[in-house]
């Protein structure tokens, strides 16, 4: 099907140069670009993440007011 579209001069010139360099046509590059644009917009949304809160009382008393450095050192034994 034939149609007419308006493109910015700079975009059209860059596309023509690329077509010449790659030995292809302006038409094939425009078609490829449209297919890529459609594909990126048609991607299925990712599944929603289900958050399951921890069922507990939070930190134990010795860590309730501790800073992250203290907690990290306890977990990793002082290794970073």
C-alpha atoms as one frame of an Amber mdcrd trajectory, in Angstrom:
protein
   0.000   0.000   0.000   1.302   3.435  -0.796   1.075   6.361   1.582   2.687
   9.740   2.123   4.399  10.715   5.346   6.284  13.831   6.376   9.675  13.379
   8.030  12.160  15.908   9.354  14.794  16.641   6.682  17.648  15.525   8.950
  15.985  12.162   9.692  15.235  11.517   6.044  18.800  12.351   4.979  20.334
  10.122   7.675  18.035   7.291   6.627  18.913   7.677   2.948  22.637   7.636
   3.772  22.212   4.508   5.879  20.240   2.813   3.103  23.008   3.573   0.586
  25.718   2.411   2.994  23.896  -0.864   3.703  22.811  -1.424   0.106  19.128
  -1.396   0.994  16.186   0.895   0.336  14.588   3.724   2.232  11.351   1.751
   2.118  12.883  -1.294   3.819  14.430   0.823   6.583  11.136   2.619   7.243
   9.325  -0.729   7.325  11.912  -2.173   9.729  11.636   0.877  11.978   7.857
   0.669  12.107   7.980  -3.046  12.921  10.447  -2.403  15.759   8.318   0.439
  17.139   5.182  -1.699  17.046   6.913  -4.678  18.638   8.227  -2.578  21.526
   4.742  -1.206  22.192   2.974  -4.560  21.886   5.028  -6.324  24.550   2.880
  -7.969  27.141   3.036  -6.319  30.544   4.931  -8.285  33.137   3.027 -10.105
  35.822   2.343  -8.171  38.973   4.552  -9.005  41.918   2.731 -10.343  44.939
   4.082  -8.936  48.177   3.725 -11.223  51.152   4.630  -9.370  54.329   6.678
 -11.134  56.957   4.470 -12.460  59.715   6.594 -11.702  62.732   7.420  -9.138
  65.372  10.197  -7.412  63.446  13.755  -7.224  64.713  14.827  -8.956  67.869
  15.445  -6.664  70.863  19.262  -6.608  70.429  18.879  -5.286  66.851  15.751
  -3.114  67.197  17.747   0.114  67.638  20.921  -1.057  65.870  22.243   0.611
  62.761  22.707  -1.133  59.446  26.464  -1.613  60.066  25.738  -3.637  63.204
  23.107  -5.767  61.480  25.301  -6.335  58.405  28.280  -7.308  60.575  26.134
  -9.833  62.404  24.880 -11.325  59.136  28.218 -11.424  57.335  30.583 -11.712
  60.259  32.316  -8.424  59.533  32.987  -9.332  55.842  31.967  -6.884  53.141
